[in-house]
């Protein structure tokens, strides 16, 4: 069966088709979560701004440490349990 006005050439008149109608997407749970996250980020930015305002937007770093803190000596901690002290003449079995 052939159509009367059918033209297979690329330059021929194409029949006008009505554009398909699509339903607009509705907001769902993920859209609401996105909005809640966006509001939380904006509130965080606002709180950071207010906190920085208390310091007049000027910050100083902490003082540098001159030396490392003293290390815990081996006699203080033992593999056998907490706070086992050895006498100076005894040797550990570890």
PDB file of N, CA, C and O in Angstrom:
ATOM      1  N   UNK A   1       0.837  -1.171   0.000  1.00  0.00           N
ATOM      2  CA  UNK A   1       0.000   0.000   0.000  1.00  0.00           C
ATOM      3  C   UNK A   1       0.885   1.237   0.000  1.00  0.00           C
ATOM      4  O   UNK A   1       1.805   1.361   0.808  1.00  0.00           O
ATOM      5  N   UNK A   2       0.603   2.112  -0.881  1.00  0.00           N
ATOM      6  CA  UNK A   2       1.389   3.322  -0.981  1.00  0.00           C
ATOM      7  C   UNK A   2       0.520   4.529  -0.648  1.00  0.00           C
ATOM      8  O   UNK A   2      -0.704   4.517  -0.781  1.00  0.00           O
ATOM      9  N   UNK A   3       1.214   5.560  -0.211  1.00  0.00           N
ATOM     10  CA  UNK A   3       0.509   6.792   0.097  1.00  0.00           C
ATOM     11  C   UNK A   3       0.599   7.712  -1.106  1.00  0.00           C
ATOM     12  O   UNK A   3       1.567   7.651  -1.864  1.00  0.00           O
ATOM     13  N   UNK A   4      -0.378   8.542  -1.284  1.00  0.00           N
ATOM     14  CA  UNK A   4      -0.451   9.398  -2.469  1.00  0.00           C
ATOM     15  C   UNK A   4       0.614  10.484  -2.445  1.00  0.00           C
ATOM     16  O   UNK A   4       1.195  10.768  -3.492  1.00  0.00           O
ATOM     17  N   UNK A   5       0.896  11.095  -1.324  1.00  0.00           N
ATOM     18  CA  UNK A   5       1.836  12.204  -1.257  1.00  0.00           C
ATOM     19  C   UNK A   5       3.153  11.789  -0.589  1.00  0.00           C
ATOM     20  O   UNK A   5       3.773  12.615   0.083  1.00  0.00           O
ATOM     21  N   UNK A   6       3.582  10.585  -0.746  1.00  0.00           N
ATOM     22  CA  UNK A   6       4.798  10.104  -0.108  1.00  0.00           C
ATOM     23  C   UNK A   6       5.995  10.458  -0.983  1.00  0.00           C
ATOM     24  O   UNK A   6       6.047  10.060  -2.147  1.00  0.00           O
ATOM     25  N   UNK A   7       6.960  11.201  -0.439  1.00  0.00           N
ATOM     26  CA  UNK A   7       8.163  11.592  -1.168  1.00  0.00           C
ATOM     27  C   UNK A   7       9.372  11.135  -0.361  1.00  0.00           C
ATOM     28  O   UNK A   7       9.614  11.687   0.712  1.00  0.00           O
ATOM     29  N   UNK A   8      10.136  10.161  -0.821  1.00  0.00           N
ATOM     30  CA  UNK A   8      11.271   9.666  -0.055  1.00  0.00           C
ATOM     31  C   UNK A   8      12.494  10.571  -0.109  1.00  0.00           C
ATOM     32  O   UNK A   8      13.480  10.286   0.570  1.00  0.00           O
ATOM     33  N   UNK A   9      12.473  11.640  -0.882  1.00  0.00           N
ATOM     34  CA  UNK A   9      13.657  12.490  -0.988  1.00  0.00           C
ATOM     35  C   UNK A   9      13.844  13.303   0.294  1.00  0.00           C
ATOM     36  O   UNK A   9      12.864  13.629   0.963  1.00  0.00           O
ATOM     37  N   UNK A  10      15.085  13.632   0.643  1.00  0.00           N
ATOM     38  CA  UNK A  10      15.339  14.405   1.872  1.00  0.00           C
ATOM     39  C   UNK A  10      14.859  15.838   1.780  1.00  0.00           C
ATOM     40  O   UNK A  10      14.664  16.478   2.814  1.00  0.00           O
ATOM     41  N   UNK A  11      14.658  16.369   0.575  1.00  0.00           N
ATOM     42  CA  UNK A  11      14.216  17.752   0.435  1.00  0.00           C
ATOM     43  C   UNK A  11      12.708  17.870   0.283  1.00  0.00           C
ATOM     44  O   UNK A  11      12.180  18.974   0.149  1.00  0.00           O
ATOM     45  N   UNK A  12      12.022  16.758   0.304  1.00  0.00           N
ATOM     46  CA  UNK A  12      10.577  16.782   0.129  1.00  0.00           C
ATOM     47  C   UNK A  12       9.878  17.338   1.364  1.00  0.00           C
ATOM     48  O   UNK A  12      10.450  17.419   2.450  1.00  0.00           O
ATOM     49  N   UNK A  13       8.644  17.710   1.159  1.00  0.00           N
ATOM     50  CA  UNK A  13       7.868  18.230   2.282  1.00  0.00           C
ATOM     51  C   UNK A  13       7.583  17.101   3.265  1.00  0.00           C
ATOM     52  O   UNK A  13       7.080  16.041   2.892  1.00  0.00           O
ATOM     53  N   UNK A  14       7.905  17.342   4.489  1.00  0.00           N
ATOM     54  CA  UNK A  14       7.633  16.372   5.542  1.00  0.00           C
ATOM     55  C   UNK A  14       6.289  16.703   6.167  1.00  0.00           C
ATOM     56  O   UNK A  14       5.991  17.875   6.395  1.00  0.00           O
ATOM     57  N   UNK A  15       5.495  15.727   6.439  1.00  0.00           N
ATOM     58  CA  UNK A  15       4.218  16.021   7.101  1.00  0.00           C
ATOM     59  C   UNK A  15       4.474  16.578   8.499  1.00  0.00           C
ATOM     60  O   UNK A  15       5.323  16.078   9.236  1.00  0.00           O
ATOM     61  N   UNK A  16       3.738  17.602   8.841  1.00  0.00           N
ATOM     62  CA  UNK A  16       3.912  18.219  10.151  1.00  0.00           C
ATOM     63  C   UNK A  16       3.276  17.337  11.216  1.00  0.00           C
ATOM     64  O   UNK A  16       2.112  16.943  11.142  1.00  0.00           O
ATOM     65  N   UNK A  17       4.104  17.056  12.199  1.00  0.00           N
ATOM     66  CA  UNK A  17       3.606  16.253  13.309  1.00  0.00           C
ATOM     67  C   UNK A  17       3.470  17.142  14.533  1.00  0.00           C
ATOM     68  O   UNK A  17       4.258  18.061  14.755  1.00  0.00           O
ATOM     69  N   UNK A  18       2.487  16.851  15.286  1.00  0.00           N
ATOM     70  CA  UNK A  18       2.290  17.608  16.505  1.00  0.00           C
ATOM     71  C   UNK A  18       3.331  17.144  17.521  1.00  0.00           C
ATOM     72  O   UNK A  18       3.562  15.947  17.694  1.00  0.00           O
ATOM     73  N   UNK A  19       3.945  18.101  18.181  1.00  0.00           N
ATOM     74  CA  UNK A  19       4.968  17.776  19.170  1.00  0.00           C
ATOM     75  C   UNK A  19       4.333  16.973  20.306  1.00  0.00           C
ATOM     76  O   UNK A  19       3.242  17.306  20.769  1.00  0.00           O
ATOM     77  N   UNK A  20       5.006  15.930  20.749  1.00  0.00           N
ATOM     78  CA  UNK A  20       4.432  15.137  21.835  1.00  0.00           C
ATOM     79  C   UNK A  20       4.369  15.948  23.125  1.00  0.00           C
ATOM     80  O   UNK A  20       5.270  16.732  23.421  1.00  0.00           O
ATOM     81  N   UNK A  21       3.336  15.757  23.859  1.00  0.00           N
ATOM     82  CA  UNK A  21       3.171  16.463  25.127  1.00  0.00           C
ATOM     83  C   UNK A  21       3.698  15.593  26.251  1.00  0.00           C
ATOM     84  O   UNK A  21       3.380  14.409  26.358  1.00  0.00           O
ATOM     85  N   UNK A  22       4.506  16.213  27.076  1.00  0.00           N
ATOM     86  CA  UNK A  22       5.076  15.504  28.209  1.00  0.00           C
ATOM     87  C   UNK A  22       4.527  16.094  29.489  1.00  0.00           C
ATOM     88  O   UNK A  22       4.262  17.292  29.582  1.00  0.00           O
ATOM     89  N   UNK A  23       4.366  15.243  30.455  1.00  0.00           N
ATOM     90  CA  UNK A  23       3.908  15.697  31.754  1.00  0.00           C
ATOM     91  C   UNK A  23       5.100  16.294  32.506  1.00  0.00           C
ATOM     92  O   UNK A  23       6.182  15.707  32.520  1.00  0.00           O
ATOM     93  N   UNK A  24       4.907  17.438  33.118  1.00  0.00           N
ATOM     94  CA  UNK A  24       5.958  18.087  33.875  1.00  0.00           C
ATOM     95  C   UNK A  24       6.334  17.207  35.068  1.00  0.00           C
ATOM     96  O   UNK A  24       5.448  16.724  35.772  1.00  0.00           O
ATOM     97  N   UNK A  25       7.650  16.988  35.311  1.00  0.00           N
ATOM     98  CA  UNK A  25       8.047  16.160  36.451  1.00  0.00           C
ATOM     99  C   UNK A  25       7.597  16.781  37.771  1.00  0.00           C
ATOM    100  O   UNK A  25       7.691  17.991  37.974  1.00  0.00           O
ATOM    101  N   UNK A  26       7.116  15.935  38.646  1.00  0.00           N
ATOM    102  CA  UNK A  26       6.654  16.409  39.952  1.00  0.00           C
ATOM    103  C   UNK A  26       7.770  16.273  40.966  1.00  0.00           C
ATOM    104  O   UNK A  26       8.674  15.453  40.806  1.00  0.00           O
ATOM    105  N   UNK A  27       7.702  17.083  42.011  1.00  0.00           N
ATOM    106  CA  UNK A  27       8.692  16.999  43.082  1.00  0.00           C
ATOM    107  C   UNK A  27       8.467  15.701  43.854  1.00  0.00           C
ATOM    108  O   UNK A  27       7.334  15.339  44.172  1.00  0.00           O
ATOM    109  N   UNK A  28       9.565  15.011  44.147  1.00  0.00           N
ATOM    110  CA  UNK A  28       9.457  13.777  44.902  1.00  0.00           C
ATOM    111  C   UNK A  28      10.354  13.870  46.137  1.00  0.00           C
ATOM    112  O   UNK A  28      10.825  14.953  46.484  1.00  0.00           O
ATOM    113  N   UNK A  29      10.587  12.754  46.789  1.00  0.00           N
ATOM    114  CA  UNK A  29      11.361  12.722  48.022  1.00  0.00           C
ATOM    115  C   UNK A  29      12.772  13.253  47.804  1.00  0.00           C
ATOM    116  O   UNK A  29      13.282  13.990  48.648  1.00  0.00           O
ATOM    117  N   UNK A  30      13.413  12.900  46.701  1.00  0.00           N
ATOM    118  CA  UNK A  30      14.781  13.321  46.454  1.00  0.00           C
ATOM    119  C   UNK A  30      14.876  14.819  46.204  1.00  0.00           C
ATOM    120  O   UNK A  30      15.879  15.442  46.552  1.00  0.00           O
ATOM    121  N   UNK A  31      13.867  15.388  45.618  1.00  0.00           N
ATOM    122  CA  UNK A  31      13.840  16.835  45.438  1.00  0.00           C
ATOM    123  C   UNK A  31      13.746  17.534  46.791  1.00  0.00           C
ATOM    124  O   UNK A  31      14.398  18.554  47.015  1.00  0.00           O
ATOM    125  N   UNK A  32      12.942  16.991  47.683  1.00  0.00           N
ATOM    126  CA  UNK A  32      12.813  17.577  49.017  1.00  0.00           C
ATOM    127  C   UNK A  32      14.124  17.434  49.795  1.00  0.00           C
ATOM    128  O   UNK A  32      14.524  18.363  50.497  1.00  0.00           O
ATOM    129  N   UNK A  33      14.797  16.288  49.680  1.00  0.00           N
ATOM    130  CA  UNK A  33      16.083  16.112  50.350  1.00  0.00           C
ATOM    131  C   UNK A  33      17.125  17.082  49.809  1.00  0.00           C
ATOM    132  O   UNK A  33      17.957  17.586  50.564  1.00  0.00           O
ATOM    133  N   UNK A  34      17.083  17.342  48.520  1.00  0.00           N
ATOM    134  CA  UNK A  34      17.993  18.307  47.921  1.00  0.00           C
ATOM    135  C   UNK A  34      17.744  19.703  48.472  1.00  0.00           C
ATOM    136  O   UNK A  34      18.692  20.439  48.748  1.00  0.00           O
ATOM    137  N   UNK A  35      16.499  20.068  48.631  1.00  0.00           N
ATOM    138  CA  UNK A  35      16.153  21.384  49.183  1.00  0.00           C
ATOM    139  C   UNK A  35      16.587  21.485  50.643  1.00  0.00           C
ATOM    140  O   UNK A  35      17.117  22.515  51.060  1.00  0.00           O
ATOM    141  N   UNK A  36      16.367  20.427  51.421  1.00  0.00           N
ATOM    142  CA  UNK A  36      16.781  20.433  52.837  1.00  0.00           C
ATOM    143  C   UNK A  36      18.303  20.551  52.939  1.00  0.00           C
ATOM    144  O   UNK A  36      18.800  21.298  53.782  1.00  0.00           O
ATOM    145  N   UNK A  37      19.047  19.837  52.105  1.00  0.00           N
ATOM    146  CA  UNK A  37      20.509  19.920  52.127  1.00  0.00           C
ATOM    147  C   UNK A  37      20.975  21.320  51.731  1.00  0.00           C
ATOM    148  O   UNK A  37      21.921  21.850  52.315  1.00  0.00           O
ATOM    149  N   UNK A  38      20.326  21.909  50.757  1.00  0.00           N
ATOM    150  CA  UNK A  38      20.690  23.255  50.322  1.00  0.00           C
ATOM    151  C   UNK A  38      20.468  24.263  51.446  1.00  0.00           C
ATOM    152  O   UNK A  38      21.303  25.140  51.669  1.00  0.00           O
ATOM    153  N   UNK A  39      19.347  24.140  52.152  1.00  0.00           N
ATOM    154  CA  UNK A  39      19.060  25.040  53.278  1.00  0.00           C
ATOM    155  C   UNK A  39      20.081  24.843  54.388  1.00  0.00           C
ATOM    156  O   UNK A  39      20.515  25.817  55.003  1.00  0.00           O
ATOM    157  N   UNK A  40      20.477  23.584  54.659  1.00  0.00           N
ATOM    158  CA  UNK A  40      21.473  23.306  55.701  1.00  0.00           C
ATOM    159  C   UNK A  40      22.822  23.930  55.341  1.00  0.00           C
ATOM    160  O   UNK A  40      23.508  24.463  56.213  1.00  0.00           O
ATOM    161  N   UNK A  41      23.200  23.870  54.086  1.00  0.00           N
ATOM    162  CA  UNK A  41      24.461  24.484  53.667  1.00  0.00           C
ATOM    163  C   UNK A  41      24.397  25.996  53.832  1.00  0.00           C
ATOM    164  O   UNK A  41      25.353  26.609  54.306  1.00  0.00           O
ATOM    165  N   UNK A  42      23.281  26.599  53.445  1.00  0.00           N
ATOM    166  CA  UNK A  42      23.145  28.048  53.610  1.00  0.00           C
ATOM    167  C   UNK A  42      23.182  28.451  55.079  1.00  0.00           C
ATOM    168  O   UNK A  42      23.783  29.468  55.425  1.00  0.00           O
ATOM    169  N   UNK A  43      22.547  27.668  55.948  1.00  0.00           N
ATOM    170  CA  UNK A  43      22.600  27.957  57.383  1.00  0.00           C
ATOM    171  C   UNK A  43      24.026  27.814  57.921  1.00  0.00           C
ATOM    172  O   UNK A  43      24.453  28.604  58.763  1.00  0.00           O
ATOM    173  N   UNK A  44      24.750  26.827  57.447  1.00  0.00           N
ATOM    174  CA  UNK A  44      26.147  26.657  57.861  1.00  0.00           C
ATOM    175  C   UNK A  44      27.005  27.835  57.438  1.00  0.00           C
ATOM    176  O   UNK A  44      27.855  28.292  58.202  1.00  0.00           O
ATOM    177  N   UNK A  45      26.791  28.326  56.235  1.00  0.00           N
ATOM    178  CA  UNK A  45      27.543  29.495  55.767  1.00  0.00           C
ATOM    179  C   UNK A  45      27.202  30.715  56.613  1.00  0.00           C
ATOM    180  O   UNK A  45      28.086  31.494  56.968  1.00  0.00           O
ATOM    181  N   UNK A  46      25.927  30.883  56.935  1.00  0.00           N
ATOM    182  CA  UNK A  46      25.517  32.015  57.769  1.00  0.00           C
ATOM    183  C   UNK A  46      26.137  31.932  59.162  1.00  0.00           C
ATOM    184  O   UNK A  46      26.616  32.937  59.688  1.00  0.00           O
ATOM    185  N   UNK A  47      26.133  30.738  59.763  1.00  0.00           N
ATOM    186  CA  UNK A  47      26.711  30.586  61.105  1.00  0.00           C
ATOM    187  C   UNK A  47      28.219  30.834  61.085  1.00  0.00           C
ATOM    188  O   UNK A  47      28.758  31.434  62.015  1.00  0.00           O
ATOM    189  N   UNK A  48      28.901  30.382  60.040  1.00  0.00           N
ATOM    190  CA  UNK A  48      30.334  30.631  59.922  1.00  0.00           C
ATOM    191  C   UNK A  48      30.605  32.123  59.783  1.00  0.00           C
ATOM    192  O   UNK A  48      31.551  32.643  60.374  1.00  0.00           O
ATOM    193  N   UNK A  49      29.782  32.807  59.008  1.00  0.00           N
ATOM    194  CA  UNK A  49      29.950  34.253  58.849  1.00  0.00           C
ATOM    195  C   UNK A  49      29.758  34.969  60.185  1.00  0.00           C
ATOM    196  O   UNK A  49      30.533  35.862  60.528  1.00  0.00           O
ATOM    197  N   UNK A  50      28.738  34.584  60.933  1.00  0.00           N
ATOM    198  CA  UNK A  50      28.501  35.225  62.235  1.00  0.00           C
ATOM    199  C   UNK A  50      29.628  34.923  63.219  1.00  0.00           C
ATOM    200  O   UNK A  50      30.016  35.790  64.002  1.00  0.00           O
ATOM    201  N   UNK A  51      30.153  33.705  63.184  1.00  0.00           N
ATOM    202  CA  UNK A  51      31.262  33.347  64.075  1.00  0.00           C
ATOM    203  C   UNK A  51      32.516  34.137  63.710  1.00  0.00           C
ATOM    204  O   UNK A  51      33.234  34.606  64.593  1.00  0.00           O
ATOM    205  N   UNK A  52      32.776  34.282  62.429  1.00  0.00           N
ATOM    206  CA  UNK A  52      33.948  35.051  62.008  1.00  0.00           C
ATOM    207  C   UNK A  52      33.778  36.531  62.350  1.00  0.00           C
ATOM    208  O   UNK A  52      34.766  37.224  62.594  1.00  0.00           O
ATOM    209  N   UNK A  53      32.550  37.015  62.370  1.00  0.00           N
ATOM    210  CA  UNK A  53      32.294  38.401  62.732  1.00  0.00           C
ATOM    211  C   UNK A  53      32.680  38.701  64.172  1.00  0.00           C
ATOM    212  O   UNK A  53      33.044  39.834  64.489  1.00  0.00           O
ATOM    213  N   UNK A  54      32.605  37.705  65.050  1.00  0.00           N
ATOM    214  CA  UNK A  54      33.013  37.917  66.445  1.00  0.00           C
ATOM    215  C   UNK A  54      34.511  38.142  66.561  1.00  0.00           C
ATOM    216  O   UNK A  54      34.967  38.773  67.515  1.00  0.00           O
ATOM    217  N   UNK A  55      35.280  37.641  65.612  1.00  0.00           N
ATOM    218  CA  UNK A  55      36.730  37.806  65.618  1.00  0.00           C
ATOM    219  C   UNK A  55      37.170  38.892  64.641  1.00  0.00           C
ATOM    220  O   UNK A  55      38.354  38.982  64.318  1.00  0.00           O
ATOM    221  N   UNK A  56      36.257  39.700  64.175  1.00  0.00           N
ATOM    222  CA  UNK A  56      36.534  40.772  63.214  1.00  0.00           C
ATOM    223  C   UNK A  56      37.251  40.239  61.973  1.00  0.00           C
ATOM    224  O   UNK A  56      38.051  40.945  61.359  1.00  0.00           O
ATOM    225  N   UNK A  57      36.967  39.024  61.620  1.00  0.00           N
ATOM    226  CA  UNK A  57      37.503  38.376  60.428  1.00  0.00           C
ATOM    227  C   UNK A  57      39.026  38.331  60.417  1.00  0.00           C
ATOM    228  O   UNK A  57      39.642  38.302  59.351  1.00  0.00           O
ATOM    229  N   UNK A  58      39.642  38.325  61.615  1.00  0.00           N
ATOM    230  CA  UNK A  58      41.098  38.220  61.736  1.00  0.00           C
ATOM    231  C   UNK A  58      41.403  37.025  62.629  1.00  0.00           C
ATOM    232  O   UNK A  58      40.878  36.908  63.737  1.00  0.00           O
ATOM    233  N   UNK A  59      42.244  36.156  62.138  1.00  0.00           N
ATOM    234  CA  UNK A  59      42.593  34.968  62.893  1.00  0.00           C
ATOM    235  C   UNK A  59      44.102  34.887  63.042  1.00  0.00           C
ATOM    236  O   UNK A  59      44.854  35.237  62.132  1.00  0.00           O
ATOM    237  N   UNK A  60      44.526  34.422  64.198  1.00  0.00           N
ATOM    238  CA  UNK A  60      45.941  34.172  64.437  1.00  0.00           C
ATOM    239  C   UNK A  60      46.099  32.672  64.644  1.00  0.00           C
ATOM    240  O   UNK A  60      45.221  32.016  65.205  1.00  0.00           O
ATOM    241  N   UNK A  61      47.196  32.152  64.198  1.00  0.00           N
ATOM    242  CA  UNK A  61      47.465  30.742  64.372  1.00  0.00           C
ATOM    243  C   UNK A  61      47.864  30.440  65.812  1.00  0.00           C
ATOM    244  O   UNK A  61      48.200  31.349  66.571  1.00  0.00           O
ATOM    245  N   UNK A  62      47.828  29.192  66.177  1.00  0.00           N
ATOM    246  CA  UNK A  62      48.262  28.777  67.506  1.00  0.00           C
ATOM    247  C   UNK A  62      49.780  28.911  67.594  1.00  0.00           C
ATOM    248  O   UNK A  62      50.466  28.848  66.574  1.00  0.00           O
ATOM    249  N   UNK A  63      50.307  29.095  68.800  1.00  0.00           N
ATOM    250  CA  UNK A  63      51.762  29.197  68.929  1.00  0.00           C
ATOM    251  C   UNK A  63      52.428  27.885  68.535  1.00  0.00           C
ATOM    252  O   UNK A  63      51.895  26.802  68.778  1.00  0.00           O
ATOM    253  N   UNK A  64      53.592  28.002  67.930  1.00  0.00           N
ATOM    254  CA  UNK A  64      54.320  26.815  67.493  1.00  0.00           C
ATOM    255  C   UNK A  64      54.919  26.107  68.699  1.00  0.00           C
ATOM    256  O   UNK A  64      55.310  26.752  69.671  1.00  0.00           O
ATOM    257  N   UNK A  65      54.991  24.790  68.637  1.00  0.00           N
ATOM    258  CA  UNK A  65      55.605  24.016  69.716  1.00  0.00           C
ATOM    259  C   UNK A  65      57.120  24.062  69.547  1.00  0.00           C
ATOM    260  O   UNK A  65      57.638  23.896  68.443  1.00  0.00           O
ATOM    261  N   UNK A  66      57.815  24.288  70.646  1.00  0.00           N
ATOM    262  CA  UNK A  66      59.276  24.354  70.571  1.00  0.00           C
ATOM    263  C   UNK A  66      59.895  22.963  70.537  1.00  0.00           C
ATOM    264  O   UNK A  66      60.916  22.753  69.882  1.00  0.00           O
ATOM    265  N   UNK A  67      59.294  22.029  71.226  1.00  0.00           N
ATOM    266  CA  UNK A  67      59.828  20.664  71.251  1.00  0.00           C
ATOM    267  C   UNK A  67      58.657  19.700  71.321  1.00  0.00           C
ATOM    268  O   UNK A  67      57.554  20.059  71.731  1.00  0.00           O
ATOM    269  N   UNK A  68      58.917  18.500  70.922  1.00  0.00           N
ATOM    270  CA  UNK A  68      57.894  17.470  70.994  1.00  0.00           C
ATOM    271  C   UNK A  68      57.638  17.122  72.460  1.00  0.00           C
ATOM    272  O   UNK A  68      58.549  17.228  73.281  1.00  0.00           O
ATOM    273  N   UNK A  69      56.438  16.715  72.800  1.00  0.00           N
ATOM    274  CA  UNK A  69      56.169  16.330  74.183  1.00  0.00           C
ATOM    275  C   UNK A  69      56.986  15.096  74.554  1.00  0.00           C
ATOM    276  O   UNK A  69      57.322  14.286  73.690  1.00  0.00           O
ATOM    277  N   UNK A  70      57.303  14.955  75.834  1.00  0.00           N
ATOM    278  CA  UNK A  70      58.134  13.814  76.239  1.00  0.00           C
ATOM    279  C   UNK A  70      57.422  12.499  75.935  1.00  0.00           C
ATOM    280  O   UNK A  70      56.214  12.370  76.132  1.00  0.00           O
ATOM    281  N   UNK A  71      58.181  11.543  75.457  1.00  0.00           N
ATOM    282  CA  UNK A  71      57.613  10.247  75.114  1.00  0.00           C
ATOM    283  C   UNK A  71      57.360   9.440  76.376  1.00  0.00           C
ATOM    284  O   UNK A  71      58.021   9.639  77.396  1.00  0.00           O
ATOM    285  N   UNK A  72      56.432   8.557  76.303  1.00  0.00           N
ATOM    286  CA  UNK A  72      56.138   7.678  77.431  1.00  0.00           C
ATOM    287  C   UNK A  72      57.238   6.629  77.473  1.00  0.00           C
ATOM    288  O   UNK A  72      57.527   5.979  76.469  1.00  0.00           O
ATOM    289  N   UNK A  73      57.848   6.469  78.643  1.00  0.00           N
ATOM    290  CA  UNK A  73      58.959   5.516  78.750  1.00  0.00           C
ATOM    291  C   UNK A  73      58.442   4.080  78.682  1.00  0.00           C
ATOM    292  O   UNK A  73      57.267   3.822  78.946  1.00  0.00           O
ATOM    293  N   UNK A  74      59.325   3.154  78.326  1.00  0.00           N
ATOM    294  CA  UNK A  74      58.941   1.756  78.185  1.00  0.00           C
ATOM    295  C   UNK A  74      58.557   1.132  79.519  1.00  0.00           C
ATOM    296  O   UNK A  74      57.773   0.183  79.547  1.00  0.00           O
ATOM    297  N   UNK A  75      59.094   1.645  80.630  1.00  0.00           N
ATOM    298  CA  UNK A  75      58.782   1.041  81.925  1.00  0.00           C
ATOM    299  C   UNK A  75      57.378   1.406  82.403  1.00  0.00           C
ATOM    300  O   UNK A  75      56.837   0.746  83.290  1.00  0.00           O
ATOM    301  N   UNK A  76      56.793   2.434  81.835  1.00  0.00           N
ATOM    302  CA  UNK A  76      55.454   2.827  82.264  1.00  0.00           C
ATOM    303  C   UNK A  76      54.407   1.871  81.716  1.00  0.00           C
ATOM    304  O   UNK A  76      53.471   1.508  82.427  1.00  0.00           O
ATOM    305  N   UNK A  77      54.550   1.459  80.467  1.00  0.00           N
ATOM    306  CA  UNK A  77      53.584   0.577  79.826  1.00  0.00           C
ATOM    307  C   UNK A  77      54.225  -0.770  79.573  1.00  0.00           C
ATOM    308  O   UNK A  77      55.403  -0.851  79.227  1.00  0.00           O
ATOM    309  N   UNK A  78      53.461  -1.811  79.743  1.00  0.00           N
ATOM    310  CA  UNK A  78      53.971  -3.149  79.517  1.00  0.00           C
ATOM    311  C   UNK A  78      52.991  -3.919  78.653  1.00  0.00           C
ATOM    312  O   UNK A  78      51.810  -3.575  78.599  1.00  0.00           O
ATOM    313  N   UNK A  79      53.458  -4.939  77.987  1.00  0.00           N
ATOM    314  CA  UNK A  79      52.583  -5.768  77.171  1.00  0.00           C
ATOM    315  C   UNK A  79      51.711  -6.676  78.041  1.00  0.00           C
ATOM    316  O   UNK A  79      50.691  -7.184  77.575  1.00  0.00           O
ATOM    317  N   UNK A  80      52.103  -6.881  79.297  1.00  0.00           N
ATOM    318  CA  UNK A  80      51.375  -7.797  80.177  1.00  0.00           C
ATOM    319  C   UNK A  80      50.093  -7.186  80.712  1.00  0.00           C
ATOM    320  O   UNK A  80      49.184  -7.923  81.092  1.00  0.00           O
ATOM    321  N   UNK A  81      49.992  -5.898  80.754  1.00  0.00           N
ATOM    322  CA  UNK A  81      48.798  -5.263  81.288  1.00  0.00           C
ATOM    323  C   UNK A  81      49.080  -3.823  81.625  1.00  0.00           C
ATOM    324  O   UNK A  81      50.173  -3.321  81.366  1.00  0.00           O
ATOM    325  N   UNK A  82      48.106  -3.156  82.201  1.00  0.00           N
ATOM    326  CA  UNK A  82      48.300  -1.738  82.499  1.00  0.00           C
ATOM    327  C   UNK A  82      49.191  -1.531  83.712  1.00  0.00           C
ATOM    328  O   UNK A  82      49.037  -2.192  84.739  1.00  0.00           O
ATOM    329  N   UNK A  83      50.120  -0.605  83.574  1.00  0.00           N
ATOM    330  CA  UNK A  83      50.952  -0.101  84.658  1.00  0.00           C
ATOM    331  C   UNK A  83      51.653  -1.211  85.440  1.00  0.00           C
ATOM    332  O   UNK A  83      51.522  -1.275  86.663  1.00  0.00           O
ATOM    333  N   UNK A  84      52.368  -2.057  84.782  1.00  0.00           N
ATOM    334  CA  UNK A  84      53.181  -3.067  85.460  1.00  0.00           C
ATOM    335  C   UNK A  84      54.584  -2.512  85.553  1.00  0.00           C
ATOM    336  O   UNK A  84      55.228  -2.244  84.539  1.00  0.00           O
ATOM    337  N   UNK A  85      55.054  -2.342  86.779  1.00  0.00           N
ATOM    338  CA  UNK A  85      56.397  -1.789  86.966  1.00  0.00           C
ATOM    339  C   UNK A  85      57.377  -2.911  87.227  1.00  0.00           C
ATOM    340  O   UNK A  85      57.063  -3.892  87.901  1.00  0.00           O
ATOM    341  N   UNK A  86      58.570  -2.749  86.680  1.00  0.00           N
ATOM    342  CA  UNK A  86      59.623  -3.736  86.851  1.00  0.00           C
ATOM    343  C   UNK A  86      60.659  -3.180  87.810  1.00  0.00           C
ATOM    344  O   UNK A  86      60.966  -1.988  87.793  1.00  0.00           O
ATOM    345  N   UNK A  87      61.180  -4.036  88.625  1.00  0.00           N
ATOM    346  CA  UNK A  87      62.271  -3.596  89.523  1.00  0.00           C
ATOM    347  C   UNK A  87      63.543  -3.496  88.687  1.00  0.00           C
ATOM    348  O   UNK A  87      63.656  -4.149  87.650  1.00  0.00           O
ATOM    349  N   UNK A  88      64.507  -2.677  89.135  1.00  0.00           N
ATOM    350  CA  UNK A  88      65.706  -2.468  88.313  1.00  0.00           C
ATOM    351  C   UNK A  88      66.497  -3.741  88.049  1.00  0.00           C
ATOM    352  O   UNK A  88      67.165  -3.824  87.019  1.00  0.00           O
ATOM    353  N   UNK A  89      66.455  -4.741  88.935  1.00  0.00           N
ATOM    354  CA  UNK A  89      67.275  -5.941  88.750  1.00  0.00           C
ATOM    355  C   UNK A  89      66.563  -7.013  87.940  1.00  0.00           C
ATOM    356  O   UNK A  89      67.217  -7.948  87.478  1.00  0.00           O
ATOM    357  N   UNK A  90      65.258  -6.921  87.748  1.00  0.00           N
ATOM    358  CA  UNK A  90      64.533  -7.987  87.043  1.00  0.00           C
ATOM    359  C   UNK A  90      64.529  -7.732  85.536  1.00  0.00           C
ATOM    360  O   UNK A  90      64.647  -6.597  85.075  1.00  0.00           O
ATOM    361  N   UNK A  91      64.391  -8.809  84.800  1.00  0.00           N
ATOM    362  CA  UNK A  91      64.343  -8.669  83.353  1.00  0.00           C
ATOM    363  C   UNK A  91      62.945  -9.094  82.874  1.00  0.00           C
ATOM    364  O   UNK A  91      62.316  -9.971  83.466  1.00  0.00           O
ATOM    365  N   UNK A  92      62.494  -8.487  81.843  1.00  0.00           N
ATOM    366  CA  UNK A  92      61.189  -8.792  81.295  1.00  0.00           C
ATOM    367  C   UNK A  92      61.270 -10.051  80.423  1.00  0.00           C
ATOM    368  O   UNK A  92      62.291 -10.310  79.787  1.00  0.00           O
ATOM    369  N   UNK A  93      60.191 -10.823  80.402  1.00  0.00           N
ATOM    370  CA  UNK A  93      60.181 -12.019  79.588  1.00  0.00           C
ATOM    371  C   UNK A  93      59.808 -11.701  78.155  1.00  0.00           C
ATOM    372  O   UNK A  93      59.847 -12.597  77.311  1.00  0.00           O
ATOM    373  N   UNK A  94      59.465 -10.524  77.855  1.00  0.00           N
ATOM    374  CA  UNK A  94      59.050 -10.165  76.506  1.00  0.00           C
ATOM    375  C   UNK A  94      60.252  -9.962  75.688  1.00  0.00           C
ATOM    376  O   UNK A  94      60.146  -9.649  74.502  1.00  0.00           O
TER     377      UNK A  94
END
